[in-house]
Amino acid sequence: MKKSDIAMIILIAGVGVIIAYFIAVNIPFLKLPENGMKVQTVRELKSEVSEPSEDVFNAEAINPTVEVVVGSGGAE
């Protein structure tokens, strides 16, 4: 490629970027409202841990980590 070809590509790309910028600035839904926006704030996190419910965690509860075999247990 000649130097003039590279310069022309850079010029065309630069003009394209400038045109795209001005088009994007004028699109209404991309603009922020004048009065700002309200955002939800995070509530304060506490380091204390509450005790688990006795209804769920008790001695008679089902242990999901125990393997359950239904039938003869063989892979037939």
Backbone bond lengths (Angstrom), bond angles and torsions (degrees), N, CA, C in turn:
res aa  C-N    CA-C-N  psi(-1)  N-CA   C-N-CA  omega(-1)  CA-C   N-CA-C  phi
1 M - - - 1.439 - - 1.518 109.70 -
2 K 1.301 113.70 146.70 1.453 119.13 177.05 1.516 110.04 -84.02
3 K 1.321 115.50 162.45 1.455 120.20 178.15 1.524 111.08 -62.74
4 S 1.302 117.30 -34.09 1.471 120.46 -178.99 1.534 110.51 -69.14
5 D 1.344 117.57 -32.58 1.472 120.47 177.20 1.529 110.50 -67.24
6 I 1.310 117.05 -43.20 1.469 121.20 179.20 1.521 110.24 -64.62
7 A 1.332 116.40 -42.06 1.462 120.28 178.83 1.531 110.62 -63.80
8 M 1.302 118.19 -38.66 1.469 121.63 179.43 1.533 110.63 -67.14
9 I 1.331 117.50 -40.23 1.472 120.91 177.85 1.526 110.14 -63.28
10 I 1.337 117.09 -42.83 1.460 121.01 178.96 1.519 110.29 -65.03
11 L 1.312 117.88 -40.60 1.474 121.80 178.88 1.523 110.98 -64.18
12 I 1.316 117.84 -46.22 1.469 121.40 -179.74 1.524 110.38 -64.76
13 A 1.331 118.32 -41.39 1.463 121.57 178.62 1.526 110.47 -64.57
14 G 1.321 117.34 -41.61 1.464 121.29 178.96 1.518 111.92 -63.53
15 V 1.317 117.31 -44.39 1.469 121.27 178.56 1.529 109.58 -64.78
16 G 1.316 117.76 -38.74 1.464 121.09 178.26 1.514 112.00 -63.51
17 V 1.327 117.30 -40.68 1.464 121.24 178.37 1.528 110.36 -65.17
18 I 1.317 117.34 -42.44 1.469 120.80 179.57 1.523 110.77 -64.25
19 I 1.313 118.11 -42.95 1.472 121.52 178.25 1.525 110.24 -64.47
20 A 1.327 117.86 -42.97 1.466 121.29 179.08 1.526 110.78 -63.09
21 Y 1.327 117.54 -38.07 1.465 120.84 178.67 1.527 110.56 -62.47
22 F 1.322 117.42 -48.37 1.465 120.13 -178.73 1.524 112.26 -66.43
23 I 1.297 117.88 -32.38 1.475 120.40 175.62 1.527 109.61 -68.66
24 A 1.324 118.02 -43.57 1.461 121.57 -178.42 1.525 111.49 -66.72
25 V 1.316 118.38 -34.64 1.463 121.78 179.73 1.528 110.29 -66.81
26 N 1.307 118.15 -30.43 1.459 121.45 -175.77 1.518 114.46 -92.11
27 I 1.316 119.38 0.42 1.461 121.76 176.80 1.525 108.16 -79.56
28 P 1.329 118.61 121.16 1.469 120.91 -171.51 1.527 114.79 -63.70
29 F 1.320 119.76 -39.55 1.464 119.45 -175.02 1.525 112.70 -75.07
30 L 1.311 119.01 -6.47 1.457 121.58 175.36 1.526 112.46 -91.02
31 K 1.338 116.94 -7.13 1.464 120.60 -178.72 1.518 110.60 -88.14
32 L 1.334 116.06 146.52 1.452 121.67 175.20 1.521 109.04 -80.74
33 P 1.335 117.56 147.94 1.460 119.39 177.34 1.529 111.01 -64.72
34 E 1.331 115.47 150.93 1.464 121.13 -178.20 1.528 111.72 -63.88
35 N 1.352 117.49 -37.87 1.458 120.50 -175.28 1.527 112.80 -88.57
36 G 1.295 118.44 6.01 1.459 121.84 179.06 1.518 111.70 86.11
37 M 1.301 115.93 -176.62 1.454 120.81 -179.22 1.525 109.27 -128.28
38 K 1.337 115.87 147.63 1.460 120.96 174.90 1.526 107.93 -90.68
39 V 1.319 115.79 133.96 1.456 120.63 178.12 1.526 108.66 -124.16
40 Q 1.305 115.07 152.61 1.455 120.38 179.22 1.528 108.68 -76.60
41 T 1.307 115.91 134.75 1.453 119.46 179.10 1.527 109.67 -97.33
42 V 1.305 116.12 156.08 1.457 121.95 -178.83 1.524 108.82 -81.66
43 R 1.333 116.16 133.84 1.456 118.46 176.88 1.523 109.48 -73.60
44 E 1.302 116.00 160.53 1.458 121.09 -176.78 1.529 110.63 -67.10
45 L 1.312 116.59 132.87 1.463 121.99 177.39 1.520 108.98 -91.67
46 K 1.316 115.55 136.79 1.455 120.33 -179.41 1.523 109.37 -111.81
47 S 1.319 115.98 149.20 1.462 120.56 -176.89 1.526 112.78 -88.94
48 E 1.308 118.40 -6.73 1.462 119.90 -178.91 1.533 110.33 -81.97
49 V 1.323 115.45 143.61 1.459 122.25 -178.18 1.527 107.95 -111.85
50 S 1.341 115.62 130.64 1.459 118.74 179.17 1.533 110.11 -85.11
51 E 1.308 116.44 156.69 1.457 121.69 179.46 1.527 109.79 -69.91
52 P 1.341 118.06 142.56 1.459 120.09 178.85 1.527 111.44 -69.43
53 S 1.317 115.81 157.92 1.458 122.05 -178.04 1.530 110.55 -68.77
54 E 1.324 115.74 135.09 1.468 120.85 177.24 1.536 111.47 -71.42
55 D 1.329 117.65 -19.61 1.467 120.38 177.71 1.525 111.17 -67.10
56 V 1.311 116.85 -34.55 1.463 121.41 -177.20 1.524 111.44 -95.19
57 F 1.307 117.23 -45.55 1.458 121.91 -176.20 1.526 109.46 -102.59
58 N 1.318 115.82 93.92 1.463 120.68 178.07 1.521 109.34 -141.62
59 A 1.307 117.13 176.72 1.462 121.27 -175.63 1.524 112.66 -68.30
60 E 1.324 118.71 -27.18 1.468 121.86 -178.24 1.530 112.85 -91.89
61 A 1.299 118.60 3.18 1.462 121.52 -177.24 1.527 110.66 -70.15
62 I 1.330 116.93 154.10 1.463 122.50 178.73 1.524 108.63 -77.23
63 N 1.324 116.59 133.28 1.461 121.93 178.60 1.526 107.98 -93.26
64 P 1.345 119.17 109.56 1.466 120.79 -177.15 1.523 113.77 -73.28
65 T 1.326 118.62 -8.19 1.462 119.90 -179.20 1.515 112.80 -88.46
66 V 1.349 117.79 -7.09 1.453 121.62 -179.67 1.523 108.62 -84.41
67 E 1.340 116.85 131.33 1.459 121.10 -179.78 1.527 109.42 -73.49
68 V 1.333 116.32 131.95 1.449 122.33 -179.34 1.518 108.09 -111.48
69 V 1.341 117.27 127.71 1.454 121.73 178.68 1.518 107.87 -111.59
70 V 1.346 115.51 125.12 1.459 120.75 178.94 1.526 108.03 -105.69
71 G 1.306 118.73 131.11 1.463 122.77 179.96 1.519 110.75 90.28
72 S 1.333 115.39 -149.30 1.474 120.16 -175.33 1.525 112.28 -76.16
73 G 1.314 116.52 -20.06 1.475 118.93 178.34 1.509 113.56 86.95
74 G 1.314 119.93 -3.47 1.456 121.90 179.56 1.516 110.40 -92.95
75 A 1.299 116.50 149.84 1.455 121.45 178.11 1.524 108.11 -91.88
76 E 1.327 116.45 87.09 1.456 120.00 -176.48 1.491 111.38 -103.39
